[in-house]
Amino acid sequence: MFEEIPLIYMNVKILKFWSFLFEKNWRRYLCLPATTFLVFTQFVYMFKTKEGIDSIIRNSYMLVLWFNTILRAYIMIYDNDKYQQVIHELVELFYDLKKSKDDYVKDLLLEVNSKGIIMARGNLFLGLLTCIGFGVYPSLAVDRVLPFGSIIPGINEYSSPFYELWYIFEMCITPIGCCMYIPYTSLIVSFILFGVVMSKTLQHRLRTLHRIANQPKLIHAEIISCIKYQKRIINFIEAVNGLCTFIFLLEFLAFGALLCALLFLLIIVNSSGQAIIVCAYIIMILAQISALYWYANELRQENFAIAAAAYETDWFTYDTIVQKDILLVILRAQKPCSIKVGNFYPMTMELFQSLLNASYTYFTLLKRVYD
């Protein structure tokens, strides 16, 4: 099972612990109502607050993070069978590759497992730093503020003892939210990374056809096997895309606006301590979405490269039926499978650059108006 696959083990284990995957226990009913209530109070805050623009921007960032967190959780619970199916498919494909005696494939698996471990631990570390920032920020403010701006109808949450109790509640629930949000992103990136490994494996198989060049029947059988494997790659990536494409659309729209707002907040905060924490928020956003777009872009490029690998075979020396089969591989690779934003635009570094450009453009506009 997944316990022996470092690529996904840590992420699945955390999500399983909170019973979002594979299990259904009391932890789900502890964290979901609590986080949902917090988001409700944040929405009330956004409608009723009379605080300054700096507080509104910071708390808008918090609201988007928490709303995205519970949205992911509810979607994962609703589509639990689909997520488990993708994980089971990855496990099956992983062990199929692990049986290979080819050193190239073994090196690919070692590399992707190492990347998965580093990514999972790195994202959790960034999440820990962000949690600390949430807790420290109120101590740097002049007036009483909470880690997350919220208004409980009928209660003045800034008066004692409600302020202290609500502060403790928000800080206790923050690590839970971190464990709901970060492992999901790391898990999706792990799926994408494995798609890259599968694509490179198929390229390697095509480029090494010359080893059986003098055995026409074996070549034909190997090409048929490659076509079937290409179909499995397509099915796997389409399944992953179906799980997360609309979540990525929401993130694309929300984080683009938030990057602009946080850059603006950076020039209006009152202290260097607050500025450092805002920088940590910006780094958190960039680290999360840049990893997604980087590996999604690599997946798309490696799928393109399948066509080149097929063309680089000695196809002109093979039987006509084999040439036609190779042509099918090339034609299908011309339309590479990829992770998309809202099923509209492939996630590429060009799209990521466009997001950053748009955010910076609106930031400069805000800065001119403010000045």
HELIX and SHEET records of a PDB file:
HELIX    1   1 PHE A    2  GLU A    4  5                                   3    
HELIX    2   2 PRO A    6  PHE A   17  1                                  12    
HELIX    3   3 TRP A   26  LYS A   48  1                                  23    
HELIX    4   4 ILE A   53  TYR A   78  1                                  26    
HELIX    5   5 ASN A   80  LYS A   98  1                                  19    
HELIX    6   6 ASP A  103  LEU A  140  1                                  38    
HELIX    7   7 PHE A  162  ARG A  207  1                                  46    
HELIX    8   8 LEU A  209  ILE A  212  5                                   4    
HELIX    9   9 PRO A  216  LEU A  266  1                                  51    
HELIX   10  10 SER A  272  TYR A  311  1                                  40    
HELIX   11  11 TRP A  315  THR A  317  5                                   3    
HELIX   12  12 THR A  320  ALA A  333  1                                  14    
HELIX   13  13 MET A  349  TYR A  370  1                                  22    
SHEET    1   A 2 LYS A 340  VAL A 341  0                                        
SHEET    2   A 2 TYR A 345  PRO A 346 -1                                        
END                                                                             
